[in-house]
Amino acid sequence: MNSATKIHIETEASIAVMRFDGDITSTSKGAVLEAYQAISKTNVKKILLDFSKVEYLNSSGIALVIQMLMEANREGQKVQIFGLSPHFQKVFTMVGLTKYTTLHADEVAAKAAFAS
């Protein structure tokens, strides 16, 4: 529970993928928001959030994800999420994140959701 968050951004066609690696907590705020702002400056309207390498996510981390989703919503961006463990899928659903996004089993399903 001590690994710093690393965020890798990949842009393919009209989709930006934010790949989180490590824990997402209050100490991740700067890195997460900076990465999101970098994507926003590119005018990409489709964003995937990859949580497959996230081992720990606390309430501060969830609040950070909500903040990012609300901002994306205001900017007219569509966000899809994949790679969450079953536990975090349940938590994200319980706290209402599904109002802003859809949770997917994998990257293929998340990308396909943009086409619909």
Backbone as numpy.savetxt, mean C-alpha at the origin, in Angstrom:
# Nx Ny Nz CAx CAy CAz Cx Cy Cz
10.93 -7.43 15.29 10.10 -6.24 15.29 10.97 -4.98 15.29
12.10 -5.09 14.64 13.01 -3.96 14.68 13.56 -3.62 13.31
12.97 -4.23 12.28 13.55 -3.96 10.97 12.95 -2.71 10.35
13.82 -1.84 9.90 13.39 -0.59 9.29 12.66 -0.87 7.98
11.73 -0.03 7.68 10.96 -0.19 6.45 11.79 0.22 5.25
11.83 -0.65 4.27 12.43 -0.29 2.98 11.28 -0.29 1.98
11.30 0.66 1.08 10.25 0.74 0.08 10.90 0.82 -1.28
10.52 -0.10 -2.14 11.02 -0.11 -3.51 9.86 0.29 -4.41
10.10 1.22 -5.30 9.05 1.65 -6.22 9.42 1.18 -7.62
8.48 0.50 -8.25 8.65 0.08 -9.64 7.50 0.68 -10.43
7.80 1.21 -11.59 6.73 1.72 -12.44 6.75 0.94 -13.74
5.60 0.33 -14.05 5.49 -0.40 -15.30 4.24 0.10 -15.99
4.40 0.56 -17.21 3.28 1.14 -17.97 2.64 2.25 -17.13
1.37 2.10 -16.79 0.68 3.16 -16.05 0.47 2.78 -14.59
1.22 1.78 -14.11 1.04 1.30 -12.74 2.33 1.47 -11.94
2.21 2.03 -10.75 3.35 2.12 -9.82 3.15 1.07 -8.74
4.21 0.35 -8.42 4.14 -0.67 -7.37 5.05 -0.22 -6.22
4.45 -0.09 -5.03 5.23 0.20 -3.82 5.41 -1.12 -3.09
6.65 -1.60 -3.03 6.94 -2.86 -2.35 7.54 -2.55 -0.98
6.79 -2.91 0.06 7.24 -2.67 1.43 8.07 -3.86 1.88
9.14 -3.58 2.59 10.00 -4.64 3.12 10.37 -4.26 4.54
9.94 -5.05 5.50 10.21 -4.73 6.90 8.92 -4.37 7.62
9.06 -3.86 8.82 7.90 -3.50 9.63 7.35 -2.14 9.23
6.04 -1.97 9.41 5.43 -0.66 9.16 4.85 -0.18 10.48
5.49 0.86 11.02 5.11 1.42 12.31 5.19 2.95 12.21
5.07 3.63 13.32 5.15 5.10 13.30 6.50 5.57 12.77
7.55 4.78 12.95 8.88 5.18 12.47 8.98 5.09 10.94
7.98 4.48 10.30 7.98 4.33 8.84 7.38 5.53 8.13
6.76 6.43 8.90 5.97 7.50 8.30 6.72 8.27 7.21
7.92 8.73 7.53 8.68 9.52 6.56 8.93 8.76 5.27
9.38 7.51 5.39 9.71 6.71 4.21 8.46 6.42 3.37
7.37 6.08 4.04 6.13 5.74 3.31 5.58 6.96 2.59
5.47 8.07 3.30 4.89 9.27 2.68 5.80 9.84 1.59
7.09 9.74 1.79 8.04 10.20 0.77 7.90 9.37 -0.51
7.78 8.06 -0.35 7.61 7.17 -1.51 6.30 7.47 -2.22
5.25 7.66 -1.44 3.94 7.96 -2.04 3.99 9.30 -2.79
4.62 10.31 -2.20 4.74 11.62 -2.85 5.52 11.51 -4.17
6.55 10.67 -4.16 7.36 10.48 -5.37 6.49 9.90 -6.49
5.61 8.98 -6.13 4.69 8.40 -7.14 3.70 9.46 -7.60
3.17 10.23 -6.67 2.17 11.26 -7.01 2.72 12.28 -8.00
4.01 12.58 -7.88 4.63 13.57 -8.79 4.70 13.05 -10.22
4.60 11.73 -10.40 4.70 11.17 -11.75 3.35 11.13 -12.46
2.29 11.53 -11.77 0.93 11.50 -12.33 0.41 10.10 -12.63
1.01 9.09 -12.04 0.50 7.72 -12.18 -0.78 7.63 -11.35
-1.82 7.07 -11.95 -3.12 7.02 -11.26 -3.45 5.63 -10.72
-2.60 4.65 -11.00 -2.83 3.28 -10.51 -1.65 2.86 -9.64
-1.94 2.52 -8.40 -0.88 2.18 -7.45 -1.17 0.83 -6.81
-0.16 -0.02 -6.80 -0.25 -1.29 -6.10 0.60 -1.20 -4.83
0.05 -1.69 -3.73 0.82 -1.76 -2.49 1.09 -3.23 -2.21
2.36 -3.59 -2.15 2.79 -4.98 -1.95 3.25 -5.16 -0.50
2.47 -5.93 0.25 2.78 -6.18 1.66 3.39 -7.57 1.89
3.80 -8.25 0.82 4.25 -9.64 0.98 5.51 -9.80 1.82
6.31 -8.73 1.98 7.52 -8.83 2.81 7.39 -8.06 4.13
6.15 -7.73 4.49 5.92 -7.03 5.76 5.62 -8.07 6.83
6.43 -8.07 7.87 6.22 -9.05 8.94 5.41 -8.47 10.08
5.50 -7.16 10.29 4.83 -6.56 11.43 4.23 -5.22 11.01
3.00 -5.01 11.41 2.28 -3.79 11.08 1.44 -3.46 12.30
1.73 -2.33 12.96 0.95 -2.00 14.15 -0.10 -0.95 13.82
-0.81 -0.47 14.84 -1.90 0.49 14.60 -1.39 1.77 13.95
-0.19 2.20 14.30 0.38 3.40 13.66 0.65 3.14 12.18
1.11 1.94 11.87 1.35 1.57 10.48 0.05 1.52 9.68
-0.99 0.98 10.31 -2.30 0.92 9.65 -2.84 2.33 9.42
-2.66 3.21 10.41 -3.10 4.60 10.27 -2.36 5.28 9.11
-1.11 4.94 8.93 -0.30 5.47 7.84 -0.85 5.00 6.49
-1.22 3.73 6.41 -1.79 3.19 5.17 -3.13 3.89 4.88
-3.94 4.09 5.92 -5.23 4.79 5.75 -5.00 6.21 5.24
-4.02 6.89 5.83 -3.70 8.26 5.41 -3.33 8.29 3.93
-2.51 7.34 3.51 -2.09 7.26 2.12 -3.28 6.97 1.20
-4.16 6.06 1.61 -5.33 5.72 0.80 -6.29 6.90 0.67
-6.47 7.65 1.74 -7.35 8.82 1.69 -6.78 9.88 0.75
-5.47 10.07 0.82 -4.80 11.03 -0.06 -4.93 10.59 -1.52
-4.72 9.30 -1.77 -4.84 8.76 -3.13 -6.26 8.96 -3.66
-7.23 8.75 -2.78 -8.63 8.93 -3.14 -8.87 10.38 -3.57
-8.34 11.32 -2.80 -8.49 12.75 -3.13 -7.82 13.09 -4.45
-6.70 12.41 -4.74 -5.93 12.69 -5.97 -6.49 11.94 -7.18
-7.54 11.17 -6.98 -8.13 10.42 -8.09 -7.31 9.19 -8.47
-6.49 8.72 -7.56 -5.68 7.53 -7.82 -6.42 6.29 -7.33
-6.23 5.19 -8.04 -6.80 3.91 -7.64 -5.69 3.09 -7.00
-5.99 2.51 -5.83 -4.99 1.71 -5.12 -5.53 0.30 -4.91
-4.68 -0.68 -5.19 -5.00 -2.08 -4.93 -3.92 -2.61 -4.00
-4.31 -3.52 -3.10 -3.36 -4.07 -2.13 -3.27 -5.57 -2.30
-2.04 -6.10 -2.20 -1.86 -7.55 -2.20 -0.73 -7.94 -1.28
-0.65 -9.23 -1.00 0.46 -9.76 -0.21 0.24 -9.71 1.30
-0.97 -9.39 1.75 -1.23 -9.36 3.19 -1.42 -10.77 3.71
-0.96 -11.02 4.92 -1.22 -12.30 5.57 -2.72 -12.36 5.88
-3.28 -13.56 6.07 -4.70 -13.67 6.40 -5.08 -12.81 7.62
-4.19 -12.74 8.60 -4.45 -11.94 9.79 -4.62 -10.46 9.42
-3.70 -9.93 8.62 -3.79 -8.52 8.26 -4.91 -8.24 7.26
-5.29 -9.23 6.45 -6.46 -9.06 5.58 -7.68 -8.80 6.46
-7.78 -9.58 7.53 -8.90 -9.46 8.46 -8.86 -8.09 9.15
-7.68 -7.69 9.63 -7.53 -6.41 10.31 -7.87 -5.25 9.36
-7.34 -5.28 8.14 -7.60 -4.20 7.18 -9.10 -4.09 6.90
-9.78 -5.24 6.82 -11.22 -5.24 6.57 -11.96 -4.67 7.78
-11.55 -5.08 8.98 -12.21 -4.62 10.21 -12.09 -3.11 10.40
-10.94 -2.53 10.06 -10.75 -1.10 10.29 -11.28 -0.24 9.13
-11.84 -0.89 8.12 -12.50 -0.15 7.05 -11.65 0.26 5.87
-10.48 -0.32 5.73 -9.64 0.04 4.59 -10.28 -0.34 3.26
-11.17 -1.31 3.30 -11.79 -1.77 2.05 -12.76 -0.72 1.48
-12.99 0.37 2.22 -13.78 1.48 1.64 -12.95 2.18 0.57
-11.65 2.13 0.71 -10.75 2.87 -0.18 -10.02 1.99 -1.19
-10.01 0.70 -0.96 -9.21 -0.19 -1.80 -9.78 -1.59 -1.75
-9.19 -2.46 -2.56 -9.56 -3.87 -2.55 -8.32 -4.68 -2.20
-8.50 -5.74 -1.42 -7.40 -6.62 -1.04 -7.38 -7.80 -1.98
-6.20 -8.14 -2.47 -6.07 -9.23 -3.44 -5.07 -10.27 -2.95
-5.22 -11.48 -3.47 -4.35 -12.59 -3.07 -2.92 -12.39 -3.58
-2.80 -11.88 -4.80 -1.46 -11.74 -5.39 -1.42 -10.58 -6.37
-0.23 -10.35 -6.90 0.00 -9.21 -7.79 -0.80 -9.31 -9.08
-0.92 -10.51 -9.61 -1.67 -10.71 -10.86 -3.13 -10.29 -10.68
-3.74 -10.73 -9.57 -5.14 -10.37 -9.30 -5.28 -8.87 -9.07
-4.31 -8.29 -8.37 -4.37 -6.84 -8.09 -4.26 -6.03 -9.37
-3.37 -6.43 -10.26 -3.22 -5.72 -11.54 -4.45 -5.89 -12.40
-5.03 -7.09 -12.37 -6.22 -7.35 -13.17 -7.39 -6.46 -12.74
-7.42 -6.10 -11.46 -8.51 -5.27 -10.93 -8.51 -3.89 -11.58
-7.37 -3.43 -12.03 -7.31 -2.12 -12.70 -8.00 -2.16 -14.05
-8.02 -3.33 -14.66 -8.60 -3.46 -16.00 -10.13 -3.43 -15.95
-10.69 -3.79 -14.79 -12.16 -3.86 -14.73 -12.81 -2.51 -14.48
